[in-house]
Amino acid sequence: MLTGTHSEAASYEFTTLTCIPGIIHYNDTKIQLLDLPGIIEGASEGKGRGRQVIAVSKSSDIVLMILDASKRDGHRQILTKELEAVGLRLNKRPPRIYFKKKKVGGFSFNSTLPLTHVDEKLCYQILHEYKIHNAEVLFREDATVDDLIDVIEGNRKYMKCIYVYNKIDVIGIDDVDKLARQPNSVVISCNLKLNFDRLLAKMWEEMGLVRVYTKPQGQQPDFTDPVVLSTRRVLG
């Protein structure tokens, strides 16, 4: 509906069997939207072609997690768990931990504030498990063991995710209000075409997109074909 591209839909789940690309025209720009097959529990281990689907997700700028508003929230937790299992961190920023391997010099551990989750001994044990015996570690926040492991692994991708709750036309207004107030969430109804404008605005905001209109010297600005930039990348 957002792109004008046909994507199979039915009253049963998993109707999309392959990646279906489409283009959203919004704010004088083109945004590519990929409709991917649904993933199931165990997708990170290869079930239901889950690895291929997740690989496409890792190359995108933002994830739209489409959820059924009439069902329990356990589905969201399952999807988040499967994405995290392959190194995707949704709506999180990289831990403020400085980590550098060294060839010699042993292990040095420091922090700029009191730590409640990790101490020097535990950090040393974790590095030992990775067969790292010479390294420098500096904690700039009270990070957890999982945060430290993410930094050591070094292959995590931190992505924005919008939780899109569909089928709000079949639940009560109080439930709709509750879902809409959750962080990073948008409620819609594909059946009634409700709240698509809010979803597009949220996507634009989370991707940090801005339009730059070029102006040849001595001529009027070209308002038909802007250059689209992401402030997220500019600001880091």
Backbone bond lengths (Angstrom), bond angles and torsions (degrees), N, CA, C in turn:
res aa  C-N    CA-C-N  psi(-1)  N-CA   C-N-CA  omega(-1)  CA-C   N-CA-C  phi
1 M - - - 1.462 - - 1.525 112.23 -
2 L 1.321 116.11 -33.90 1.459 119.59 -178.91 1.519 111.70 -76.68
3 T 1.335 116.72 -28.05 1.461 119.82 -173.76 1.529 113.84 -109.36
4 G 1.327 117.31 -16.77 1.460 119.86 -174.93 1.512 112.55 83.18
5 T 1.332 117.26 -0.98 1.468 122.07 178.03 1.521 109.51 -87.71
6 H 1.325 116.58 137.38 1.463 119.87 -179.28 1.519 110.67 -74.68
7 S 1.324 114.83 128.63 1.458 121.32 174.49 1.518 107.13 -132.54
8 E 1.316 116.00 128.60 1.462 120.88 -174.55 1.522 111.12 -57.59
9 A 1.326 116.62 133.31 1.458 122.56 177.33 1.507 109.30 -136.45
10 A 1.334 115.93 143.98 1.463 120.80 179.94 1.517 108.63 -154.82
11 S 1.333 116.11 178.39 1.462 120.91 -177.68 1.522 112.32 -81.47
12 Y 1.331 117.15 1.00 1.459 121.17 178.52 1.525 109.15 -115.61
13 E 1.325 115.89 165.05 1.461 120.83 -175.60 1.525 112.02 -82.30
14 F 1.348 115.18 162.96 1.461 123.93 174.47 1.531 112.25 60.31
15 T 1.334 116.43 46.30 1.462 120.06 177.06 1.525 111.48 -80.57
16 T 1.323 117.48 -25.15 1.465 121.09 177.92 1.522 108.93 -84.36
17 L 1.337 116.65 120.41 1.462 121.13 -173.74 1.525 112.92 -108.39
18 T 1.313 117.28 -12.23 1.452 120.71 179.74 1.522 109.21 -146.75
19 C 1.315 116.74 168.72 1.466 120.98 179.96 1.526 109.99 -72.52
20 I 1.330 116.54 125.31 1.461 121.29 -179.72 1.530 108.86 -117.42
21 P 1.335 117.84 108.97 1.470 120.31 -178.45 1.524 111.67 -82.53
22 G 1.315 115.39 151.67 1.455 122.15 175.52 1.511 109.79 -153.48
23 I 1.313 116.77 166.17 1.453 122.16 -178.79 1.528 109.74 -119.53
24 I 1.327 116.18 127.44 1.462 122.48 174.30 1.523 108.09 -96.78
25 H 1.324 116.96 127.40 1.460 122.17 175.28 1.520 107.59 -98.80
26 Y 1.340 114.96 111.15 1.468 119.50 -175.12 1.528 109.33 -148.17
27 N 1.304 116.57 133.27 1.471 121.90 179.61 1.531 112.20 52.38
28 D 1.320 115.71 43.90 1.471 121.60 178.16 1.522 112.73 62.99
29 T 1.318 117.19 21.94 1.463 120.66 179.51 1.526 109.78 -130.19
30 K 1.306 114.89 168.19 1.458 121.60 177.24 1.527 108.92 -115.37
31 I 1.315 116.33 125.74 1.461 122.23 178.61 1.527 107.91 -119.03
32 Q 1.324 115.86 124.18 1.464 118.91 179.98 1.520 110.11 -81.17
33 L 1.315 115.69 129.21 1.473 122.61 177.36 1.518 108.46 -116.33
34 L 1.326 116.32 128.76 1.463 121.68 178.88 1.517 109.19 -109.59
35 D 1.327 115.98 117.25 1.456 121.44 176.08 1.526 107.70 -87.18
36 L 1.343 115.90 110.59 1.460 120.91 -174.61 1.522 111.60 -103.53
37 P 1.323 117.29 153.08 1.471 119.67 174.17 1.522 110.74 -60.09
38 G 1.309 116.61 149.82 1.455 120.88 177.90 1.526 111.32 -66.38
39 I 1.327 116.36 150.17 1.458 119.86 177.25 1.526 109.38 -109.20
40 I 1.302 115.76 152.02 1.449 122.41 -176.14 1.520 109.75 -116.49
41 E 1.308 115.73 172.42 1.459 119.82 176.51 1.527 109.05 -63.00
42 G 1.324 116.29 128.28 1.451 121.09 -175.41 1.519 113.17 96.97
43 A 1.346 116.46 4.27 1.470 120.38 -178.95 1.520 111.68 -61.75
44 S 1.335 116.86 -35.17 1.467 120.52 -179.37 1.519 111.81 -65.76
45 E 1.339 116.80 -17.79 1.459 121.45 178.17 1.523 111.46 -97.94
46 G 1.333 116.59 3.01 1.456 120.63 176.20 1.510 115.64 107.53
47 K 1.325 118.75 -1.84 1.462 120.42 -178.70 1.527 110.51 -69.33
48 G 1.325 115.51 138.99 1.453 120.61 177.06 1.514 114.06 59.76
49 R 1.330 116.90 35.18 1.470 122.85 -177.83 1.526 111.05 56.80
50 G 1.319 115.19 29.88 1.458 120.37 -175.52 1.510 114.33 -61.65
51 R 1.328 117.63 -36.96 1.464 120.27 -178.15 1.526 111.62 -62.84
52 Q 1.342 116.72 -40.17 1.467 119.95 179.51 1.518 110.90 -65.75
53 V 1.329 116.20 -41.12 1.463 120.53 -179.26 1.525 110.25 -64.57
54 I 1.333 116.15 -46.07 1.459 120.37 -177.72 1.522 110.98 -67.20
55 A 1.328 117.59 -32.49 1.463 120.84 178.51 1.520 110.87 -61.27
56 V 1.315 116.63 -37.98 1.466 120.42 176.94 1.526 109.66 -66.80
57 S 1.322 116.98 -40.23 1.460 121.10 179.83 1.521 111.37 -60.20
58 K 1.319 117.61 -37.77 1.463 121.53 -176.85 1.523 112.42 -67.69
59 S 1.319 116.93 -19.69 1.467 119.75 -179.31 1.522 112.70 -93.11
60 S 1.315 117.83 0.81 1.470 121.12 -175.43 1.533 110.97 -92.55
61 D 1.328 115.64 170.34 1.459 121.69 178.64 1.528 112.26 -90.27
62 I 1.320 116.51 -24.86 1.463 120.73 -179.43 1.528 108.63 -155.27
63 V 1.315 116.72 149.47 1.459 122.46 178.77 1.529 108.91 -109.48
64 L 1.326 115.93 130.58 1.458 121.37 170.95 1.522 107.00 -105.11
65 M 1.311 116.70 109.38 1.463 120.88 -179.94 1.526 108.20 -92.80
66 I 1.338 115.77 106.89 1.457 121.09 -176.33 1.526 109.39 -85.03
67 L 1.330 116.21 121.20 1.461 122.63 -175.74 1.520 110.52 -124.19
68 D 1.313 115.59 153.92 1.465 122.10 178.20 1.519 108.60 -88.70
69 A 1.318 116.17 114.69 1.465 120.39 -176.94 1.521 112.81 -65.22
70 S 1.322 117.31 -19.84 1.465 120.42 -176.93 1.520 112.65 -87.13
71 K 1.341 117.03 -4.10 1.466 120.43 -178.24 1.514 110.59 -109.26
72 R 1.319 115.62 166.82 1.461 121.05 -179.80 1.525 110.38 -66.03
73 D 1.310 116.46 161.79 1.454 121.68 -174.57 1.529 113.19 -78.97
74 G 1.328 117.23 1.52 1.456 120.19 -179.49 1.515 112.88 -61.93
75 H 1.340 116.68 -29.36 1.459 120.19 -179.79 1.519 110.71 -63.33
76 R 1.325 116.57 -40.08 1.475 120.87 177.56 1.526 110.50 -61.86
77 Q 1.318 117.12 -41.41 1.457 120.99 -179.88 1.522 111.30 -65.37
78 I 1.334 116.70 -38.41 1.464 120.44 178.63 1.519 110.78 -64.63
79 L 1.331 116.70 -46.17 1.459 120.60 -179.37 1.526 111.06 -63.63
80 T 1.330 116.46 -42.73 1.462 120.24 178.73 1.522 110.54 -61.40
81 K 1.322 116.40 -42.38 1.471 121.05 179.79 1.523 111.25 -62.56
82 E 1.333 116.89 -42.06 1.458 120.12 -179.36 1.529 111.15 -66.72
83 L 1.313 117.37 -39.11 1.465 120.62 178.95 1.527 110.99 -69.24
84 E 1.320 116.33 -38.74 1.463 119.63 178.74 1.525 111.51 -66.69
85 A 1.326 116.70 -30.71 1.466 120.66 -178.61 1.528 112.19 -64.87
86 V 1.335 116.99 -22.29 1.468 119.66 179.04 1.527 111.13 -108.33
87 G 1.330 117.01 16.72 1.453 119.86 171.54 1.509 116.89 97.50
88 L 1.336 118.09 8.43 1.468 120.21 176.95 1.522 109.47 -91.53
89 R 1.315 116.29 130.22 1.464 121.80 177.40 1.527 107.81 -116.14
90 L 1.316 116.03 112.12 1.457 121.21 -173.44 1.518 111.40 -90.06
91 N 1.329 115.00 129.87 1.470 122.63 176.43 1.530 112.31 54.78
92 K 1.307 115.07 37.05 1.458 121.07 175.90 1.526 108.50 -127.44
93 R 1.301 116.02 155.88 1.461 120.13 174.44 1.526 108.55 -105.53
94 P 1.314 117.51 158.61 1.476 119.70 178.30 1.522 110.96 -59.68
95 P 1.323 118.11 140.50 1.473 120.73 178.48 1.526 111.01 -60.69
96 R 1.305 115.21 144.92 1.472 119.63 179.17 1.532 109.13 -85.98
97 I 1.309 113.89 70.23 1.462 121.93 179.53 1.523 108.15 -127.20
98 Y 1.320 115.71 122.56 1.463 119.84 175.03 1.522 108.18 -88.30
99 F 1.324 116.00 126.52 1.463 121.08 -178.04 1.527 108.70 -137.59
100 K 1.318 115.97 127.76 1.462 120.40 179.49 1.518 110.22 -143.01
101 K 1.318 115.04 124.27 1.458 119.61 174.59 1.521 109.51 -74.46
102 K 1.338 115.65 147.40 1.457 121.31 177.43 1.524 109.43 -129.87
103 K 1.286 116.19 157.27 1.465 120.11 178.49 1.520 111.36 -79.61
104 V 1.318 115.76 -35.82 1.460 121.42 178.99 1.522 107.95 -141.40
105 G 1.332 115.25 175.18 1.464 119.24 174.58 1.501 115.27 106.66
106 G 1.343 117.07 -7.52 1.448 119.29 178.21 1.522 113.29 75.44
107 F 1.328 115.03 -155.09 1.457 122.35 -172.28 1.526 109.61 -114.05
108 S 1.334 116.27 127.56 1.466 120.35 175.48 1.524 109.17 -123.25
109 F 1.330 115.57 136.85 1.469 121.69 -174.89 1.526 108.98 -131.91
110 N 1.344 116.05 129.14 1.459 121.28 177.98 1.522 109.89 -145.05
111 S 1.321 115.88 161.70 1.459 121.49 175.76 1.519 109.05 -148.21
112 T 1.328 115.86 151.92 1.461 121.14 179.94 1.520 112.47 -96.63
113 L 1.335 116.65 2.08 1.464 121.68 -179.54 1.521 108.61 -157.67
114 P 1.340 118.11 164.00 1.469 119.94 178.29 1.528 111.43 -62.85
115 L 1.322 116.83 140.07 1.460 122.40 -179.86 1.522 109.74 -109.44
116 T 1.340 115.39 139.36 1.466 120.55 -179.47 1.524 112.49 -113.97
117 H 1.329 117.61 -12.11 1.467 120.61 -176.09 1.530 113.16 -110.36
118 V 1.321 116.87 -31.48 1.463 121.62 -174.62 1.520 108.97 -132.74
119 D 1.321 116.03 137.15 1.466 120.12 172.23 1.531 108.63 -121.72
120 E 1.308 116.47 179.31 1.459 120.87 -175.35 1.527 111.82 -62.01
121 K 1.332 117.01 -40.91 1.461 120.46 -178.40 1.518 111.03 -64.64
122 L 1.343 116.77 -45.11 1.461 120.27 -179.36 1.523 110.60 -65.42
123 C 1.325 116.55 -40.15 1.463 120.52 178.68 1.533 109.98 -61.44
124 Y 1.323 116.50 -43.31 1.467 120.84 178.78 1.529 110.88 -61.42
125 Q 1.338 116.71 -42.51 1.465 120.49 -179.79 1.531 111.57 -63.15
126 I 1.343 116.14 -40.65 1.465 120.00 179.41 1.526 110.64 -64.94
127 L 1.318 116.72 -44.99 1.462 120.09 178.40 1.531 111.09 -62.88
128 H 1.322 115.70 -36.48 1.468 120.11 178.68 1.522 110.53 -62.46
129 E 1.344 116.89 -37.23 1.463 120.94 177.96 1.522 110.98 -62.49
130 Y 1.313 116.23 -31.78 1.467 121.05 178.39 1.537 111.96 -89.44
131 K 1.338 115.49 8.05 1.465 121.38 -179.73 1.533 111.28 59.60
132 I 1.307 115.59 37.52 1.463 121.85 176.59 1.528 107.29 -109.21
133 H 1.324 117.27 114.58 1.460 121.19 -175.47 1.532 112.97 -113.13
134 N 1.315 116.45 -11.89 1.464 121.20 178.38 1.527 108.25 -128.75
135 A 1.307 116.10 109.70 1.464 119.43 -176.86 1.520 110.22 -161.57
136 E 1.327 114.32 159.28 1.459 121.97 174.89 1.523 108.49 -118.91
137 V 1.336 116.73 127.85 1.466 121.81 -178.18 1.520 108.95 -127.88
138 L 1.337 115.34 129.73 1.467 121.09 177.48 1.516 109.10 -132.95
139 F 1.338 116.62 117.94 1.463 122.11 177.32 1.527 109.15 -89.53
140 R 1.344 115.80 124.72 1.457 120.95 175.65 1.527 111.87 -107.25
141 E 1.333 116.20 5.93 1.462 122.40 175.10 1.526 108.14 -154.66
142 D 1.323 116.29 165.94 1.460 121.12 -179.40 1.530 109.04 -80.85
143 A 1.318 116.23 72.03 1.461 122.34 -174.83 1.528 111.33 -81.53
144 T 1.330 115.24 163.73 1.456 121.97 -178.70 1.525 110.53 -96.45
145 V 1.324 115.17 175.52 1.468 121.13 176.17 1.526 110.18 -61.42
146 D 1.342 116.63 -41.94 1.467 119.96 179.48 1.521 110.90 -61.92
147 D 1.323 117.29 -38.62 1.464 120.39 177.44 1.523 110.96 -61.86
148 L 1.320 115.96 -43.48 1.462 120.42 179.21 1.519 111.03 -62.09
149 I 1.327 116.99 -43.50 1.464 120.94 179.33 1.521 110.72 -63.08
150 D 1.345 116.99 -39.32 1.461 120.27 177.86 1.527 110.97 -60.10
151 V 1.321 116.60 -41.47 1.461 120.92 179.94 1.531 110.58 -67.31
152 I 1.317 116.85 -41.28 1.470 120.58 179.33 1.530 110.30 -64.83
153 E 1.330 116.22 -44.76 1.469 120.11 179.59 1.531 110.35 -61.13
154 G 1.330 116.38 -44.01 1.454 121.01 174.26 1.513 116.22 72.85
155 N 1.337 118.34 7.87 1.462 120.35 -178.18 1.527 112.81 -119.22
156 R 1.321 116.05 23.02 1.466 119.84 178.80 1.527 110.31 -84.28
157 K 1.324 115.51 148.63 1.462 120.08 175.30 1.516 108.53 -120.65
158 Y 1.311 115.51 126.93 1.461 121.80 -177.63 1.522 108.24 -100.51
159 M 1.323 115.21 117.68 1.458 120.82 -171.63 1.525 111.88 -127.89
160 K 1.319 114.24 151.61 1.451 120.67 171.02 1.524 108.74 -77.81
161 C 1.323 115.86 143.85 1.463 120.63 177.75 1.520 108.67 -138.77
162 I 1.324 116.20 134.03 1.466 122.03 173.85 1.520 107.23 -109.10
163 Y 1.318 115.69 125.24 1.464 120.87 177.84 1.529 107.86 -88.53
164 V 1.320 115.81 109.93 1.466 121.98 -174.73 1.521 108.86 -101.87
165 Y 1.324 115.95 110.22 1.466 120.96 -179.25 1.522 109.55 -93.66
166 N 1.341 115.31 110.98 1.457 121.64 179.88 1.541 110.40 -92.93
167 K 1.305 116.23 167.84 1.479 124.65 177.48 1.530 111.84 68.65
168 I 1.328 117.28 37.97 1.473 118.55 177.53 1.526 111.66 -71.68
169 D 1.336 116.50 -10.91 1.467 119.82 179.37 1.528 112.37 -76.16
170 V 1.338 117.64 -6.89 1.470 119.32 -178.53 1.531 111.84 -110.32
171 I 1.333 117.41 6.26 1.463 120.26 178.21 1.524 109.57 -123.16
172 G 1.313 116.75 168.45 1.453 122.04 -177.68 1.524 112.65 -73.97
173 I 1.320 116.07 160.29 1.458 121.70 -177.63 1.527 111.89 -63.90
174 D 1.342 116.82 -33.56 1.473 119.68 178.52 1.528 111.14 -65.05
175 D 1.331 116.44 -39.80 1.462 120.67 178.05 1.525 111.00 -67.83
176 V 1.334 116.31 -38.50 1.467 120.26 177.37 1.523 110.03 -62.26
177 D 1.325 116.28 -44.42 1.467 120.77 -179.68 1.529 110.82 -62.68
178 K 1.328 116.48 -39.66 1.461 120.71 -179.85 1.525 111.26 -64.41
179 L 1.338 116.74 -43.18 1.459 120.81 179.83 1.533 111.26 -67.48
180 A 1.330 115.55 -40.55 1.458 120.25 -177.25 1.518 112.40 -65.45
181 R 1.330 117.04 -26.49 1.461 121.14 -177.95 1.524 113.09 -86.47
182 Q 1.323 116.99 -5.94 1.465 119.41 177.40 1.529 109.82 -70.72
183 P 1.340 117.73 147.19 1.473 120.32 179.57 1.523 111.80 -60.02
184 N 1.326 115.57 141.40 1.476 122.87 175.21 1.524 112.95 58.50
185 S 1.324 117.19 31.97 1.459 120.99 -176.06 1.527 111.44 -121.83
186 V 1.330 115.37 145.83 1.462 122.70 174.83 1.521 107.75 -135.38
187 V 1.317 117.17 137.52 1.464 121.16 179.09 1.528 108.62 -105.50
188 I 1.341 116.17 137.49 1.465 120.91 -179.17 1.524 109.78 -142.41
189 S 1.314 115.16 170.73 1.455 121.96 169.37 1.512 107.49 -137.78
190 C 1.334 116.38 109.55 1.460 119.88 177.13 1.516 110.93 -67.36
191 N 1.326 116.34 -32.17 1.459 121.02 -178.86 1.526 111.49 -63.97
192 L 1.334 116.27 -43.68 1.462 121.67 -178.38 1.532 112.87 -102.02
193 K 1.332 116.34 1.38 1.471 122.13 -179.63 1.529 111.33 56.07
194 L 1.326 115.07 50.13 1.455 120.89 -177.78 1.522 111.96 -100.85
195 N 1.318 116.54 137.15 1.468 125.36 168.86 1.524 114.22 69.67
196 F 1.329 118.11 20.62 1.461 120.29 176.89 1.528 111.20 -64.08
197 D 1.339 116.45 -34.73 1.462 119.53 -179.28 1.524 111.33 -62.52
198 R 1.334 116.50 -38.14 1.462 120.67 177.85 1.520 111.02 -67.68
199 L 1.322 117.21 -38.34 1.464 121.12 178.53 1.527 110.64 -63.30
200 L 1.315 117.36 -45.07 1.461 120.78 179.71 1.527 111.07 -63.73
201 A 1.326 116.13 -41.92 1.463 119.96 178.97 1.531 110.99 -63.69
202 K 1.332 116.14 -38.84 1.462 120.57 179.09 1.528 110.72 -66.81
203 M 1.328 117.10 -40.81 1.465 120.78 177.55 1.531 110.24 -60.89
204 W 1.314 116.12 -46.11 1.461 121.35 -179.92 1.532 110.83 -59.92
205 E 1.320 115.01 -43.82 1.466 120.71 -179.23 1.525 111.67 -65.11
206 E 1.324 117.16 -47.39 1.464 120.80 -176.05 1.527 112.50 -69.41
207 M 1.329 117.49 -29.99 1.459 119.84 177.78 1.524 111.64 -81.53
208 G 1.332 116.26 -9.10 1.461 120.18 177.31 1.516 113.32 64.17
209 L 1.334 117.17 38.37 1.459 120.74 -175.53 1.528 111.70 -84.24
210 V 1.314 115.15 142.17 1.464 122.12 173.92 1.525 108.13 -135.63
211 R 1.326 115.73 152.72 1.465 121.62 178.38 1.526 109.79 -105.43
212 V 1.314 115.30 134.35 1.465 121.23 176.15 1.528 107.64 -119.74
213 Y 1.325 116.21 119.71 1.458 121.11 -179.29 1.529 108.98 -96.78
214 T 1.323 115.51 124.31 1.461 120.37 -178.32 1.526 110.62 -77.40
215 K 1.313 115.21 151.25 1.464 121.26 -179.41 1.528 109.36 -136.41
216 P 1.336 117.20 100.56 1.462 118.93 175.52 1.530 110.36 -60.08
217 Q 1.322 115.65 145.65 1.460 120.27 -177.13 1.529 111.33 -58.16
218 G 1.334 115.20 127.44 1.452 121.20 178.63 1.508 114.73 80.06
219 Q 1.358 117.66 5.78 1.461 121.02 -179.55 1.523 110.23 -124.81
220 Q 1.332 114.99 168.71 1.458 120.58 177.68 1.528 110.78 -75.07
221 P 1.343 117.53 151.44 1.479 119.64 177.23 1.523 111.60 -60.66
222 D 1.325 115.27 146.76 1.461 121.44 177.31 1.521 108.83 -90.14
223 F 1.358 115.39 104.64 1.464 119.92 -177.44 1.532 112.52 -93.63
224 T 1.321 117.57 12.63 1.461 120.60 -177.50 1.525 113.17 -101.31
225 D 1.324 117.09 -24.28 1.464 119.70 -174.59 1.528 109.80 -139.14
226 P 1.337 118.05 78.99 1.464 120.17 -177.24 1.523 112.82 -74.87
227 V 1.324 115.08 157.36 1.470 121.70 169.89 1.523 106.71 -89.07
228 V 1.319 116.74 125.80 1.465 121.69 -175.93 1.522 109.38 -100.63
229 L 1.324 116.49 125.22 1.454 122.59 179.70 1.521 109.69 -122.99
230 S 1.321 115.65 159.54 1.460 121.12 176.80 1.513 108.75 -111.58
231 T 1.319 117.10 120.27 1.452 120.81 178.35 1.518 110.79 -68.80
232 R 1.325 118.33 -23.43 1.462 120.81 178.07 1.510 110.10 -61.11
233 R 1.318 117.99 -42.24 1.450 121.30 -178.18 1.525 110.83 -74.38
234 V 1.343 116.06 -36.14 1.454 119.26 -179.78 1.530 110.74 -66.37
235 L 1.358 115.69 -41.92 1.449 120.47 -177.12 1.519 112.30 -85.31
236 G 1.352 117.36 -12.91 1.458 121.15 -179.24 1.497 111.90 75.47
